[in-house]
Amino acid sequence: MARCRSYLRGLAICVTVLLMVSGLVMVGVGFSSIDGNVPVAELFDQLSTSDGLLALQVFGPITVVLSVLGTCAASLDYKPLLLVFSALIFVEFVALTVVASPLVQVQAQMDGAVDELFLNVTPLHRAERYIQTELEKLQASDSCCGLTSFKDWENKPPVSCFCTPSTSDRELSTEGSCLMVGSNPLSLPQNSSDELWVLSKPCGPILKSHLSFPIKLRIGIISAFATIAITSIVLCLVLGLEEYWKTPPIEATVDDFNRVKYEPKPSLT
């Protein structure tokens, strides 16, 4: 029994340390400028990518402080402090769950909102100049063209959409990385003929992935915190309430009438 208890105590210490690490990650992500690094995110400023940042910024430091308290309580095996830590972590867990629950709804609505915004900016050759510039940067870096397809540019694709077809592209015609869309009125030097080839991969899925990554990251961090918090609560409660679930040793005594009595053995403390 003593060995099992030592294992539980060591596990509780490890879990509270993991809780501290999750709190530090929450602080790091909460105060980082990850949204500013999302490619062409400024094109769609109607979408709020700051959802969940405040939750991480507030609950991250709280988690670090409480995890230090829990680590000390588990190391010292101080039962009242273990119970206080369990109660505080449970309160934080419930509060963070309530505050961060809209993130799941935002994630579910992200694709629909992005698709609607795609319709608002097409055809792309008529969009505002800064939108065209940023989208061309994405097309050049990720070898894609248009939002849903190259047809979003209608008959005026930019240079970043053009590509040089390989032998397989010429054989596949409609399934390769390049598509032939007609004759080349510009007589571009990279084409040896009058054929016009554009990139077949659309930029829409790539852009959606970029825009949804910050929210997915925050949901993942909060989910990891929830798992570690529940585990730490259970372990600390088991250690803190040990005297209620631990079976006391039994002592057998014989009275004057040769009757055997079984009574809990008195504690040395």
Secondary structure, DSSP 8 states (H G I E B T S, - for coil): -HHHHHHHHHHHHHHHHHHHHHHHHHHHHHTS-TGGGSTTGGGGTTS-TTTTHHHHHHHHHHHHHHHHHHHHHHHHT-HHHHHHHHHHHHHHHHHHHHHHTHHHHHHHHHHHHHHHHHHHH-SGGGS-HHHHHHHHHHHHHHT--SSSSGGGGTT---GGGB----HHHHHHSSSSSEEEEEE-TT--TT-SSSEEEEE-S-SHHHHHHHHHHHHHHHHHHHHHHHHHHHHHHHHHHHHHTHHHHS---EEEEE-TTS-EEEEE-----
